[in-house]
Amino acid sequence: MTANNASGGGEMDKRQDTKTIELCCLLAVPVSLLLTVVFAGMVLG
């Protein structure tokens, strides 16, 4: 019983991690673009 519960929890954690990673990737793209634009604006002044 314990092993089954542990493996089930692991699967749930993996799914949650995947969702988190996908969300981070979706957020990272516009954030990186925004930082690049801001940094370029500071350098070019």
JOVENTA-V900031 format. One line per field, one symbol per residue. phi: phi as a letter, one per 20 degrees, with the letter a starting at -180 (. if undefined). psi: psi as a letter, one per 40 degrees, with the letter a starting at -180 (. if undefined). burial: 1 if it has 16 or more other ideal C-beta (glycine too) atoms within 10 Angstrom, else 0. Layout:
phi = ???
psi = ???
burial = ???
//
This chain:
phi = .fffffffffffffffffffffffffffffffffffffffffffm
psi = ddddddddddddddddddddddddddddddddddddddddddde.
burial = 000000000000000000000000000000000000000000000
//
